[in-house]
Amino acid sequence: MEAPQPPRQSQTGTGTDNFPILETWDPLTKHEFIKPVKQINDGPDVAKFLSSKAYRDIGIFVLQLNRAMCPRRSVGDDGKDKIQTFQIGSEYETQPVRSVRRLQEMLARIESYIDEAPPDQGPRRFGNISFRKWYQLLEQRVTDLLEEFVPDSVLYFGPGGEQDVTAIDELTAYLLGSFGSAQRLDYGTGHELSFLAFLGGLWKLGAFKDGKPGGEIERGIVLGVFEPYLRVIRRLILTYTLEPAGSHGVWGLDDHSFQPYIYGSAQLSRAITDAEPMPIEGSLFRAPKPAQVVKPEYVEQERKRNMYFSAIGFINDVKKGPFWEHSPILFDISGIKDGWGKINKGMIKMFNAEVLSKFPVVQHFPFGSLFSWEQDPNAAAAQTTVHMASQPTSSTSMPPPPSTGAGPGTAAPWAQATTMSPSSGPGIPYSRAPWASGHPAPRPSQPRTSATDSGRSPVTQAPWARSSDRPSG
């Protein structure tokens, strides 16, 4: 199958070189849409994905949203510093621009389908079969939903003329992929990634032009759309006991989600001006301490305001027992002494390594024109690592190409934007770290694995999480 052709519009956004933003396409220029299809069929395909335009655009959009959530510092009329924070339940959610409000209404409609597909009462631990009925309702109504809640200028983007494939086809693929698998009765970070792509596709098509650029509309997207989406997902998980998809189990960050930890840690990072980059250490004045995540009563308070604590709160809703036992990675991270800025930097690295670079997570991501499989001409040559070599393959797959030594890896522009290069090396790069030794609670012993055990990568430590190591850059 031929790789999709690149869009004719500029591939750069309107941000500065230091803070790039995802492009928006020119509606006056004819664009050829492509029905999204699966391209990642074997482990070696992940390396190609990591140098694709889709990977670049996903990274740019994540960092764009992330930086928007960081508190802002300005000088008031009295000459004193003013700090503005962005919280769950703020005006970005309760008084949003029309584009955000319509997506909120669409999510509410999607959630209402649960009432039409009550869970089966039969005994089963995971995966209530009634989820398939709920998903079937979504499939049957998705086109009507988009036509009701998304403007025609977005759905029928570009100058007139009949096209076999339209923006609806591409947006539908990402929206349907956002709510779990009806076949496997599961939900995970790959589905969450699909919703990010749905929002990114809307951005490219100009759906959010009614918002104020420079951070305001991005905050509306995160707090007004992404957080409500997570609430729908959490209700689906609880209603239909959806199994984690592609989870590392106890050695993963979270069974179902990742992005709320990115945006939530950004909410608590040290305040910056609009001209400053994301802080790589430090915290907002009077921000909750990372160690507070182990206190359920404190989490209950903060989950109403902060996305990181909201995600922790959901873990507490579904898991019992000591926090260090069921969530050892988050427990280790709670021991960081260098502030939420360092946690945020580490979360971006983790996202790149454990979501975008993992075959089980990205294998079902479809590629069209909004997120193109075509190679990014500015991407560095992919370097073969033990981690990449251990990706699953089929018996017919060619082995991964040898390292060319041309560069340090797939250093996408979005990684450079925060002075963070993509993670390299084998295994789970954010596993147990010795810096958390100050915790009074005992911690479970690490499971012993090797690079060849069950085809899994070896477990490694997380240098970024050591509070004694000041981040570079």
N, C-alpha and C positions, 0 to 999 in steps of 0.2 A: 504493500500500500504506500502510495506517495505521501510524503510529509505535507502537511497543510502549508499553503502559501502564506507569507506574512501579510499583515494589513498594510495598506498603502500609506496610512497616516504615519506621522512621526512616532517613533518609539520612545521618545522622552516626554516626561510630563512638563508642567509649567513651574516646578519648583527649582530651587537653586541646585548647583552641582553638589553642595554639601547635604542638602535635604531633598532628594528627588521625590517626586510624587508620581503616581500612576497616571499614564496618559489618558486623555479623553479624546475621542475620535471626532473628526470633522463630519457633521451630518450632511454636508453638501458634497462630500466625496463618496463616490460609489464604493461599496464594500461587498466583498464576496464572503458570505458566511459559510461555515463548514459544519456539518453535523458532527458533534463530538464523538470520538471513538477511542477505545482502549488502545494504548500503545506500549504500556509497560507490561510485558508478558513474562520476562525472566529477570533474574537479578542484574545481569549486565546492562539491561535497559535503564536501570536507575542512574548509572553514570551518564547516559545520554540525556536523561531528564535533567540532571544537575547542570547541564550546559545549555538547556533549552530556553527559549523566550518565555515559556510558561513559568519556569522556575524563577527567572529574573523578575517577572511581573508579580508573582506571588510574594517574593521577598520585599520588593519595593512597597507593595500595599501594606504588608504587615508592619514594616518599619514606619510607614506614614501614619498608620493608625496608632502605633505604639507611642511615637513622639507626641502626637496630639493629646494623649492621655496624661502626659507628664505635667505636674503643676506649673503654673506660670508666675513669674516674678516681674513686677513693673514698679515704677516710681509714681506715687500719687501726687496730687496737687500740693500736698503738705511736705513733699520731699522725702517721705518715708516709703519704704518698700511695701508693696501690696502683693499678697499671695492669693492666687486663684486656684482652687482645686475643682476636680470634676468627678462627681460621685453618682452612684446608682440612685435613681429617684430624683435627680436634679431636673432642671428645665430642659436639658437635652433629651430627656425621656418623656417628661410630662407636658412640655410645650414645644414639640419638635416642628421642624419645617414640614411642609406637605408630603414630600417624598418619603421622609422617615415615618410620618404618621400613617401613610397608606400601607407601608410594609408592616407596621405594627398591627394594623387591622387585618392584613393578610395572615400574619402569624396567629392571631386570635381565631380566625376562621379555621385555619389548619388544626389548631388545638381542639376546636369544638367537635371535630370529627371523632374524637375519642368517645364522646357520648353516643355516637352511632355504632361504635364497635367495642362494647364492654368486654373486659377480659374474660376469657374462658375460666370457669370455676374448677376445672380438673386439676389434680395435683401435679405440679411441675416446678422444678427449681428455677430454671432459666427459660426464657423465650416463650411467652404465652402466644399460642397460635393465633389469637384474635388480632395480633399486630398485623398479620397479613391482610386481614379485612380492612383495618385502618389504612394501611399503605395502598391497598387497592382503591379505596375512596380517594386518596390523594392523587393517584395516577389518573383516575377518571376525570378529576376536576382541575388538574393543574393548569391546563390551558385557559379555562374560564377564570381561574384565580389570577393568572398573569394579566389577562385582558381587562379584568376589573380593577386591579390595584396598581398596575404599571402603565404609564402613559403610552399612547400609540406611537409617539415620536421615538420611544425607546424600542418597543417591540417591532416596529416596522422602520427601523433605522435606515437613514440614507435617502437619497433621491428616489423618485418613483421608479416603478418597473417590477415586473413579476420575477420572483426568485424561488427556486425550488427549496432552498433552505433560508430561513430567516433568523433573526435574533431570538425569536421565541424558541426555536429548536435548541439553540445553544444554552439559553437560560434555563430551559426545562430540564436539561440533563444535569445541571449543577443543583437546581432546586430539589429534584427528586433524589439526588445523591446525598442530600443533607440530613436525611431523617432515618438513617440506618438501613439495614438489609432485611427485606422481607423474606428472603430465602434462608439466611443464616440466623435470623432473629437476633441481630446484634447491632451495636452502635459503638463507634470509636472515633479516634482523631482523624481518620481519613474522611469520615462523613462531615466532621466539623470543618475540615479543609475544603470540602465541596461547597459548604455555605459561604466560606470566605470567597471562593471563586465566583459564586453567584453574586455577591455584593461587588466584587471587583469587576465583573462583567457589566453590572448596572452602572458602575462608575465610568467605565470606558465609554458606555453608550450615552452618557450625559444625564443619567437619571437624577443625580444629586446636584445639578447646577442651580437649584433653588436655594442652596445653602451657602453660607459665607465661607469662602476659601481660607486657607491658612490655619486650619485646625478646628474651626467651629463645626463644619459639616462632618469632619471625621469623628468628632466627639459624639455627634448625633448618631452616626452609624454604629459606633461601639456601644454607647449607652442606650440608644433608642431602638436599635435593631438587634445587635449581636447579643446583648444581655437578655432581652425578651426571647430570642431564639433559644438560648440556653435554658430558659425556664420551661419552654415547651418540651425541649429534649429531656429535661429532668423528669417532667411529668410522664413522658412516654416510657422512660426507663423504669420508673416506679410502677406504672400501670401495667406494663407488659413484661416486666422483669427481663429487659433486654440484656443479653450477655455482652461483656466487653469484647470489642473487635480488635484484634492485633495487640492485645495487652501483654506487658511483661509480667503481669501478676503483681505480686508484692514488690518486685523490683522495678516497676514502672512508676512514673510520676503520678499518674491518675488513670483509672480504668477507662475513662470515657473522653476526657477533655484535656486540652493543653492551652489554648489561646487565652482563657481567662486569667491564667497565671502570668502571661506576658503583660496584658493590659492592666491587670490588677496591681502588679508590682510597679508598673509605670505610674499609676495613680499615687503611689506612696514615695516615689523617688524625690530627690532634692529638686526644688523649684528652679526653673531656668527661664531666661528671656526667650523671646521668639527667635533671636539670632543665635542662640547657643545650641550645641549638640546635646544629645541625651547624656545625662550624667552616668558615669561608670562606677560611682560609689556615692555614699551619703543617702540621707533620707529626708523627707519632708519634716519640718519642725513639728514635734509632738505626734508624729505618725506612730501607729502601734508598732511595737517591737516584733520582729519576725518570730521570736520565741513564743509569742502569744497564740500562735496557731494551735498549740497543744491544749489550750484552755477552752473547753466547749462553750462556757458561758460568755467568754469574750468574743469568740467566733460568732455567736448568735447576734451580738450587737453589731459587729463590724460587717457581717454579710449583707446587711441592708444598705451599706454604703460603698463597699469595695468588692471588686470582682474576684480578687485572689481569695479573700475570706468567704465570699459567696460560694466559690468552688470547694473550699475546705468544708464549709457548712454542709454541702451536699454529700461529701464523703462521710461526715458524721451522721447524716440521715440514713445512709445505707450500710454503714459498717459499724460494728461494735468492737469493744476491746481497746487496749492502749493504742494511742496514735502512733507511737514509734513502731508498733508491731504490724499494723495494717498499712501504714504509709511511711516506710523508713526513709525514702528519698526526700519527701517533704519534711520529715522530721530532721534529717541532716541539714537541709537547707535552712531550717529555722534557727540553726546555730551560727549563721553568718553574722559577723560583727561589723562588716563594712557597709551595712545599710542596704536599703531596697534598690539603690542604683546598681549595686553589684549583682543582686539577685536578678534584676531585670536583664542585665547583660548576659548572665548565665542562661536565663530562660530563652533568649534569642538563639544562643548557641545550641541549646538542647532541642529547640524546635527544628533547627536545621538538621541536627544529627538524628533525632529520634522520630521525627515526623516526615520531613521532606526527603531524608536519605534512606528510609527503610522500605524495602520492597513490600512487606505485608500491609503497610499503611497506604502507599501511593499506587499500588498496582491497579486499583479500580478507577483511578482518576482519568477522566476522558479529556481528549484534546481536540479543539476545533480551531477557530480563528481568534476567539477572545483570549484563549490561553493556548498558545501554539506550540506544537511539538518541534517546530523548526528550530535549528540551533541558533543561539545568540552569537553573533559574530564577535562580540567583545568578551565572551566567556573565556577564562583560562582553560587550558587543556586539563582534563580530569586526570588525577594521579591515582594509580592503583594502590589501594591500601589493603591490609588484612581484612578490614571491615567490609570493603567493597567486594573483595574476592570471596567472602563468605556468604554473599547474597545467594538465595536459592536459584537454581537453574533447572531447565528441563534437559532431557537426554539429547535433544536436537540442537541445543544452544551452542553457539561458538563461545570459546573461553574469552574472558575480558581481555582487552588489548593491554600490552605491557606499558608500564609507565614511560612517558616520553621525556620526563624531566623538564618539561617546558614551563612548569609553574608549580606553585604550592598547592594546587587543587583548584576546584571550581570556585574561584574567588569572585562571586557575583557582585555587581555594584552595590546591591543592598547590604551585603556583608561589610563592604568597605565603608558604607555610610555611617556605621557606628564603630568603626575601627575594630570590628570583630571578623576574623577570618573563619570560614566554616571549620567545624571540628574535623579532625583527622584521627586515624588510629582505629584499632579494633574495638569491638564490644560496645557496651553501654557507657558512654563517656561521662555520665553523670551519676554513676553508681556510688556506693558507699565512700564517703570521704572522711579522713581522720580529723578534720577540723571540728567536728561536732562532739569531741570528747568531753566538752564541758557539761553536756547534758547529764542530769542526775539519774535519768531513767536508763535501765539496761537496754541494749539493742540486740536484735536477732543476729545470729551469725550469717555470714554471706554464703549462699549456695555455691558449691564448688562446680565449676564448669570449665570446659576447655573449648578451643576453637572447633574441635571436631565432635563434641558431644551433641548429639541430636541436631547437628547442623547449625548450632547456635554460635554466636560470637562470644569470645571471652569477656568477662566482666572487668572493667577497669575503674579507676578512681576518677574523681572530678577535680582537676587542678583549680578550676575557676571558683570552686566552692570553699577553698581554703582561706579562712579569714586572714591568715598571715601573709597571703600572696596578694600584693597590690596588683590590680589589673593593668595591663600595658595599654598603650595608646591613649 
